[in-house]
Amino acid sequence: MLPTMTTSQDTWILLIVSLPTSGATARMRIWRTLKALGGAALRDGAYLLPAGAEQVAQFRELADETLQQEGQDWLLTVHPDEDEDTSAYRALFDRSSDYVELLAAISDARQTLSGLGEAELNRLLRRLGRLYESIRKIDFFPNEASVRAEAQWRDFVGAIETILSPGEPHAAAGAIARRDPTQYQGRLWATRRHLWVDRVACAWLIQRFIDPHARFLWLESPSECPTEALGFDFDGATFTHVGDKVSFEVLLASFGLESNTGLQRMAEMVHALDIGGPTVPEAGGFDAILAGARERLAGDDALLAEFGSVLDSLHAHFSNNRKR
């Protein structure tokens, strides 16, 4: 068996499997797994992957499954003789055609957005998101097609978010002023209705760490914000995006909460989900649970009341310095 490797652009792993003729079900299962892993079929039963540590482990699992099905397997390392061979190997993993299909699906979906309700838009976003991630996960050698697909995907997500959450804030310039929490007690706080990632996280943060007696007003339009209310997460609000920080991060900086480990890790997740960037493993689950809660619950008061416990649990999880 192969030793565990880190990654190497000129080293490849080759899996050759042979199953008994009676193993049609196992053969189909292994083939589907290989397709999901992005393995390139050199011929029937012979599959190639870049020899990264994760890919080696994945092929080992398939080799073990082959033996359990009374088949045979060979797991080999492959080194190209010349640069031309490396280029030929990489060409086997060109995902351009997959991205073309994805972009066609996105283009078709765009034509339907105006006629869809909130639940349908969220389902569409999740379905195409899974498709995009499945391609990106096996795009071992990104190229111009990858860059175009990422740009189109972000634009598509932005179009849906604009429908679901009109009035997304633009980043303001300047420094973030430090605030005295004692001056922000028992206040009325206001943000756009139909809470989504940044806004629900901000409302929770306000309740738990800034103003325990806060009252909230969910605005149909930011222009309806009363003068006495503290606005957050819309253009012109007291607390909104500043520079590269989302509103949740601005609140942390404003009230001196940056040293709280759990809140900082939550900020990473909120930032990634709201405007993109490096994410955390918990982000996908958070996004899915919030989408489901929005479909199931009637109104933002109910959403914040129920989702607060989810955020409490995430904070407890993130406050544990062991990153699972």
Residue pairs with C-beta under 8 A, 6 or more apart in sequence:
1 60
1 75
2 13
2 51
2 56
2 60
2 75
2 76
2 77
4 53
4 56
4 57
5 11
5 51
5 52
5 53
5 56
6 52
6 53
7 50
7 51
7 52
7 53
8 50
8 51
8 52
9 50
9 86
10 79
10 80
10 86
11 50
11 51
11 77
11 78
11 79
12 48
12 49
12 50
12 51
12 77
12 78
12 79
12 80
12 89
13 48
13 49
13 50
13 51
13 55
13 56
13 59
13 75
13 76
13 77
13 78
14 42
14 46
14 47
14 48
14 74
14 75
14 76
14 77
14 78
15 34
15 39
15 46
15 47
15 48
15 49
15 59
15 62
15 63
15 73
15 74
15 75
15 76
16 45
16 46
16 47
16 73
16 74
16 76
17 30
17 45
17 47
17 62
17 63
17 66
17 71
17 72
17 73
18 45
18 66
18 71
18 72
18 73
19 26
19 27
19 30
19 66
19 69
19 70
19 71
20 69
20 70
20 71
23 69
23 70
23 71
26 65
26 66
26 69
26 71
30 62
30 65
30 66
33 62
34 41
34 47
34 62
36 134
36 138
37 49
37 55
37 58
37 138
38 49
38 93
38 137
38 138
38 139
38 140
39 47
39 48
39 49
39 59
40 47
40 48
40 49
40 92
40 93
41 47
42 48
47 59
48 78
48 89
48 92
49 55
49 58
49 59
49 140
50 93
50 140
51 77
52 140
59 75
60 75
62 73
63 73
63 75
66 72
66 73
67 73
80 86
80 89
90 141
93 138
93 139
93 140
93 141
94 141
94 143
94 145
95 135
95 138
95 139
95 145
95 146
96 143
96 145
98 135
99 135
99 145
99 146
99 148
99 149
100 145
102 128
102 131
102 132
102 135
102 149
102 153
103 148
103 149
103 152
105 128
105 131
106 128
106 152
106 153
106 156
109 124
109 128
109 156
110 156
110 159
112 124
113 121
113 159
113 160
113 163
114 163
116 124
118 164
118 194
118 294
118 295
119 295
121 160
121 163
121 164
122 164
122 291
122 294
122 295
124 160
125 157
125 160
126 288
126 291
128 156
129 157
132 149
132 153
135 149
136 146
136 149
139 146
154 276
161 168
161 196
162 168
164 194
164 196
165 192
165 194
165 196
165 199
166 192
167 192
167 221
167 222
167 234
167 235
169 233
169 234
169 235
169 237
169 240
169 241
169 247
170 235
170 241
171 241
171 242
171 243
171 244
171 245
172 240
172 241
172 242
172 243
173 242
173 243
174 242
176 242
176 245
176 250
176 253
176 254
177 254
178 253
178 254
178 255
178 256
179 254
179 255
181 210
181 211
181 255
184 210
184 211
184 230
184 255
185 211
185 212
185 213
186 211
186 213
186 214
186 215
187 211
187 214
187 215
187 229
187 230
188 214
188 215
188 216
188 217
188 226
188 228
188 229
188 230
189 203
189 206
189 211
189 214
189 215
189 216
189 217
189 229
189 230
189 231
189 232
190 216
190 217
190 218
190 219
190 225
190 226
190 229
190 230
190 231
190 232
191 199
191 202
191 203
191 216
191 217
191 218
191 219
191 231
191 232
191 233
191 234
191 237
192 199
192 218
192 219
192 221
192 222
192 233
192 234
193 218
193 219
193 220
193 300
194 218
194 294
194 300
195 203
195 218
195 294
195 300
195 303
195 304
196 290
196 294
197 270
197 273
197 274
197 286
197 287
197 290
198 233
198 246
198 247
198 248
198 270
198 273
198 274
199 232
199 233
199 247
200 290
200 303
200 304
200 307
200 311
201 248
201 266
201 270
201 311
202 232
202 233
202 239
202 247
202 248
202 251
203 216
203 304
204 304
204 307
204 308
204 311
205 248
205 251
205 252
205 257
205 263
206 214
206 232
206 251
207 214
207 304
207 308
208 308
208 311
208 312
208 315
209 255
209 257
209 260
209 263
210 251
210 255
216 300
216 301
216 304
217 225
217 226
217 229
218 299
218 300
218 301
219 225
219 234
222 231
222 234
222 235
222 236
222 237
225 231
225 234
225 237
230 238
230 239
231 237
231 238
231 239
231 240
232 238
232 239
232 240
232 247
232 251
233 239
233 240
233 241
233 247
234 240
237 247
239 247
239 250
239 251
239 254
240 247
240 250
241 247
241 250
241 275
242 250
245 253
245 271
246 267
246 270
246 271
246 274
246 275
248 266
248 267
248 270
248 271
248 274
249 267
249 270
249 271
251 257
252 258
252 260
252 263
252 264
252 267
257 263
258 264
260 319
261 318
261 319
261 321
262 315
262 316
262 317
262 318
262 319
263 315
263 318
264 318
265 280
265 318
266 311
266 314
266 315
266 318
268 278
268 279
268 280
269 279
269 280
269 282
269 283
269 286
269 314
271 277
272 278
272 279
272 280
272 283
273 279
273 283
273 286
273 287
281 324
282 314
282 317
282 318
286 310
286 314
289 307
289 310
290 307
293 303
293 306
293 307
293 310
294 303
297 303
297 306
